[in-house]
Amino acid sequence: MALTWRAVVLAALGVVPVALFPVPGTVVVWALVVAAVCAVDVALAASPRAVALQRRTPRSARLGTTARSELVVTNTARRRLRAVVRDAWPPSLVPDANLHVDGAAAGEPVVARSARHDVDLPPGEAARVRTPLRPTRRGDRVAGPVTIRSYGPLRVAARQASIAVPARLRVLPEFASRRHLPSRLARLREMDGRAAVQVRGEGTEFDSLREYVVGDDVRSIDWRATARRGDVVVRTWRPERDRRVVIVLDTGRTSAARIGTAAVPEDMADAERAEGPDDAPSSLGGTRLEAGIEAALLLGALADRAGDRVQVLAYDRALRARVAGASGPRLLPALAESLSTVEPALLETDWPGLVGQVRQRVSQRSLVVLLTSLDPAAVETGLLPVIDRLSGTHQVVVAAVTDADAARLRADRSSAAAVYDAAAAARADLERAAVSTVLRQHGAEVVEALPDDLAPRLADTYLALKAAGRL
């Protein structure tokens, strides 16, 4: 039995008769009266276990969007049900108090904007209540029990029970970097010859002939065709297709590091971020792994549109996720589904094992993208000894995210302590720059950027390699 504030007020009212009639036993009598009222009220309350519950939730929702948990409450008791129903979910599914929820069918009360719902149902009737949820973390989220607190007519006491109603919601990655995709696809169309600009690079494939226009590279003129037609004719080229792109997410201990996302000072902003519709701020945050997943999604979508075959691996000391063989409209859903449950492992990455996984799955020349950290100690003892085994056969790109907090520390000179912090941040940058130089000497391309910039920067590197015929 649970008491309400009304029971407390009723008990407090006993102070008046005790003060007016200071007779021995008055307090006991009043306590018995309050207890009797509470007992009667509980006896008249509907049993919370005589309630049929049915939960309806979507199978999945994207991080940062809103999902709805719908609960159908049916009163199968013989008494009227006056209750508060709590639809319990993990704390990472925060109820969205600002969401407008449409009404249900006529006669079905709907209460939203909270995990707690007031219901008042005659015997045999049902209500449908909806709890708006806004996920803040990826992964599978299992619903808790539904708690029903049933009140009596006076609402001074209640009966309570928690009933298990199984439900599960899979939270997919946000893919905030999707906004960069249209501009990169436009550049891909230019490279592919579907726009006015043609790009010619070493190793690209011949596409077709067309008439010369002012601005074309004179080296593209086909003199034989020009002689046959009597007009100046140029060759058009398109990037090589059907190449293999292997994206490897390092899920070892360095991927668990948290990174800042606030804006850095204007004088440190990259020139690429100065203009354009894809420069709007995003809500990207969390760990290095989150930024790596965003970059993998954008690069996977872009490479698939370019006609290449995409494969994604998540690895530390064991294979945590793998997507292969999916293309077209099936690729992004497969990537989001597979990467949604990947979490950092507090282990050192087995780099020889990772290289073995790549070589086992691709034998011909491919683009291998390693989304990892440029932490000097981890690279020198892990990646550096095995990088030649990859770069000797494949085009390797090492992509890493930098910490915006470290960038702010490096720019701050407001106090003596801030100067020491800036010196430490600058020293760390020099060490990472040295590691990047060594990796480039071993044949790898290195991409390092802030969390919001890593995905578009990696996409630009892919397009540059493709235009140069280096895939």
Helices and strands as residue ranges (DSSP letters): E 2-3, H 5-12, H 15-20, H 26-44, G 48-50, E 51-56, E 60-62, E 67-75, E 81-87, E 93-95, E 116-121, E 126-135, E 139-142, E 146-151, E 157-163, E 168-172, G 176-180, H 181-191, E 205-211, G 218-220, H 223-229, E 233-238, E 244-250, G 253-256, G 266-268, G 271-273, G 277-279, H 288-305, E 309-315, E 319-323, G 328-330, H 331-339, H 351-361, E 367-371, H 376-378, I 379-383, G 384-386, H 387-391, E 395-401, H 404-411, H 416-441, E 444-449, H 451-467
